[in-house]
Amino acid sequence: MDPILQPFLLSLIAGLATGIGGLIVLLLRKVSDRVVSFSMGFASGVMLMVAFNNLFFEAQKLLTHVELIALFSFGAIIMIALDLTIPHIELTRRKGNGENEKMRQTGTLIAIGITLHNLPEGFVVAAGYIYNPSLGLIIAIAILLHNIPEGIATAIPFREAGTKPSKIAIITLLSGLAEPLAALLGAFALSAFGTRNVVGYSLVFAAGVMTYITADELIPVAHEYGFKHTVSVGLLLGIMFALLVDVVLS
């Protein structure tokens, strides 16, 4: 399949998982805190394993140690800059207030933050696929699993604010569509101009992005739901799942 269309489709599927998270909130009367903790822990394990066992490992074959450190750090710094500009899923913390307007504002900020964070994630899929189609698929699976709890995090404040279910579904769905757009642009750029070094830079940059998302957002927010061991079990199972997927696709 076309090397530009395929990463776009993979990223589209991963991005739509945000909408799946929103639908889970709408279909279930209450999403168990333990389930949210486990799902975030599981996504964390998958993300970390893909970042290091796949992206960083492959980039090592193409770059020097100095380049690896610099581009990995740059990926993390970009995500830090986004977080300082617009808050992300940290806003899912339980605040114990019933103010509808405040909850609606919280949901809006989360949706905007997720949309912006999805741009680098779309590029991650494209970079992985251009280097190796199997790697692109593994990354897309990891991001899909990460996007489901993000969709849950977006939908909960809107539901508590009394927003119409149809509007919640649309908001969570649209927030994930920035991802395939970035994948399309990234795939086009890398296909047209990507040298060996540029592809290596893209892979280790992507590793920095995924590591930061996991360390700063998924794991801390998962712990805020109060099930420490559930998060740990989910993380370990996520690592094992990522290893299994890697073996199957290889």
C-alpha positions in Angstrom: 0.0 0.0 0.0 1.1 3.6 -0.5 3.7 4.6 2.0 1.9 7.8 2.7 -1.7 6.5 2.9 -0.9 3.5 5.2 0.5 5.5 8.1 -2.4 7.9 7.7 -4.9 5.0 8.0 -3.0 3.5 11.0 -3.0 6.8 12.8 -6.7 7.4 11.9 -7.6 4.1 13.6 -5.4 5.1 16.6 -6.9 8.6 16.8 -10.5 7.2 16.7 -9.8 5.3 19.9 -10.2 8.6 21.7 -13.8 8.5 20.6 -14.1 4.9 21.8 -13.0 6.2 25.3 -15.8 8.8 25.1 -18.3 6.1 24.1 -17.3 4.0 27.1 -18.2 6.8 29.4 -21.5 7.3 27.7 -22.5 3.7 27.6 -21.5 2.8 31.1 -23.3 4.5 34.0 -20.0 4.7 35.9 -16.5 3.8 34.8 -14.8 2.1 37.7 -11.8 3.9 39.1 -10.0 0.6 39.2 -10.6 0.0 35.5 -9.3 3.4 34.6 -6.2 2.8 36.8 -5.6 -0.5 35.1 -6.1 0.8 31.6 -3.7 3.7 32.1 -1.2 1.3 33.7 -1.5 -1.1 30.8 -1.2 1.7 28.2 1.9 2.9 30.1 3.6 -0.5 29.8 2.9 -0.7 26.1 4.1 2.9 25.5 7.4 2.5 27.4 8.2 -0.8 25.8 7.6 0.5 22.3 9.6 3.7 23.0 12.7 1.8 24.1 12.5 -1.7 22.6 11.4 -0.5 19.2 12.0 3.2 18.5 15.1 3.9 20.6 16.6 0.5 19.7 16.2 1.1 15.9 17.5 4.6 16.2 20.7 3.3 17.8 21.5 1.6 14.5 21.4 4.9 12.6 22.8 7.6 15.0 25.6 8.4 17.3 25.1 8.5 21.1 25.2 12.3 21.1 22.5 12.5 18.5 20.4 9.9 20.4 20.6 12.0 23.6 19.9 15.3 21.9 16.9 14.2 19.8 15.4 12.1 22.7 15.6 15.1 24.9 14.2 17.4 22.2 11.1 15.1 21.9 10.5 15.3 25.6 11.1 19.1 25.7 8.5 19.6 22.9 5.9 17.8 25.1 6.9 19.8 28.2 6.4 23.0 26.2 2.9 21.8 25.2 2.1 20.9 28.8 3.2 24.3 30.1 1.1 26.0 27.4 -2.1 24.0 27.7 -2.8 21.5 30.5 -3.5 17.9 29.4 -5.0 14.9 31.3 -3.7 16.1 34.6 -7.0 17.8 34.9 -8.8 14.5 35.5 -7.9 14.7 39.1 -10.9 14.2 41.4 -11.8 17.7 42.7 -15.0 16.9 44.5 -17.0 19.9 43.2 -20.3 19.9 41.4 -20.0 23.2 39.6 -21.2 22.4 36.0 -19.5 25.3 34.3 -16.2 24.6 36.0 -16.4 20.9 34.9 -17.3 21.9 31.4 -14.3 24.2 31.2 -12.1 21.4 32.5 -13.4 19.1 29.8 -12.7 21.8 27.2 -9.2 22.3 28.3 -8.5 18.5 28.3 -10.0 18.2 24.8 -7.8 21.0 23.5 -4.7 19.6 25.2 -5.3 16.1 23.8 -5.8 17.5 20.3 -2.4 19.3 20.5 -0.7 16.3 22.0 -2.0 14.1 19.1 0.0 16.0 16.6 3.4 14.6 17.7 1.7 11.2 18.1 0.6 11.2 14.5 4.2 12.0 13.4 5.4 9.1 15.6 3.3 6.6 13.6 4.5 8.0 10.3 8.2 7.9 11.4 7.9 4.3 12.5 6.1 3.2 9.4 8.5 4.9 7.0 11.4 3.1 8.7 9.6 -0.3 9.0 5.9 -1.0 8.3 5.7 -3.5 11.2 7.2 -0.9 13.6 4.5 1.6 12.4 1.8 -1.0 13.2 3.3 -1.6 16.7 3.4 2.1 17.5 -0.2 2.6 16.2 -1.4 -0.2 18.6 0.4 1.4 21.5 -1.1 4.9 20.8 -4.5 3.3 20.3 -4.3 1.8 23.8 -3.1 5.1 25.2 -5.9 7.1 23.5 -8.8 5.1 25.0 -8.1 6.4 28.6 -7.6 9.8 27.2 -11.1 9.7 25.7 -12.4 8.6 29.1 -10.6 11.5 30.7 -12.1 14.0 28.2 -15.7 12.7 28.5 -16.0 12.4 32.3 -16.0 16.2 33.1 -18.5 16.9 30.3 -20.8 14.2 31.5 -20.6 15.5 35.1 -21.4 19.0 33.7 -24.6 17.6 32.1 -23.4 18.0 28.5 -25.5 16.2 25.8 -24.2 12.7 25.0 -24.2 13.5 21.3 -21.9 16.6 21.9 -19.6 14.5 24.1 -19.3 11.9 21.4 -18.4 14.5 18.8 -15.9 16.3 21.0 -14.0 13.1 21.9 -14.1 11.9 18.3 -12.8 15.2 16.8 -10.0 15.5 19.4 -8.4 12.4 18.0 -8.5 13.5 14.3 -5.4 15.7 14.7 -3.4 12.5 14.8 -4.0 11.3 11.2 -3.5 14.8 9.9 0.0 14.9 11.5 0.7 11.4 10.3 -0.2 12.4 6.7 2.1 15.4 6.8 4.9 13.5 8.5 4.7 10.6 6.0 4.8 12.9 3.1 7.8 14.9 4.4 9.8 11.8 5.4 9.1 10.0 2.1 10.2 13.0 0.1 13.1 14.2 2.2 14.0 11.5 4.7 17.6 10.5 4.6 19.0 7.8 6.9 19.9 10.4 9.6 16.5 12.2 9.3 14.6 8.9 9.8 16.9 8.1 12.8 16.2 11.5 14.3 12.5 11.0 13.8 12.5 7.6 15.6 14.4 8.8 18.7 12.4 12.0 18.8 9.3 9.8 18.9 10.8 7.8 21.7 11.2 11.0 23.8 7.6 12.0 23.1 6.2 8.6 24.1 8.4 8.4 27.2 7.4 11.8 28.4 3.7 11.2 27.8 3.9 8.0 29.9 6.0 9.4 32.7 4.3 12.7 33.1 0.7 11.9 32.3 -0.4 8.3 32.2 1.3 6.9 35.3 0.8 9.9 37.6 -2.9 10.3 36.7 -3.4 6.5 37.0 -2.1 6.6 40.6 -4.5 9.4 41.4 -7.4 7.0 41.2 -6.1 5.3 44.3 -5.2 1.8 43.1 -1.4 1.6 43.3 -1.0 -2.2 42.8 -3.6 -2.2 40.0 -1.5 0.3 38.1 1.6 -1.8 38.5 -0.1 -4.9 37.4 -1.5 -3.1 34.4 2.0 -1.7 33.5 3.6 -5.2 33.7 0.9 -6.8 31.6 1.2 -3.9 29.1 5.0 -4.6 28.8 4.3 -8.3 28.2 1.6 -7.5 25.7 3.9 -5.2 23.7 6.6 -7.9 23.7 4.1 -10.5 22.5 2.9 -8.2 19.7 6.5 -7.5 18.7 7.2 -11.3 18.4 4.1 -11.9 16.4 4.7 -9.1 14.0 8.4 -9.9 13.6 
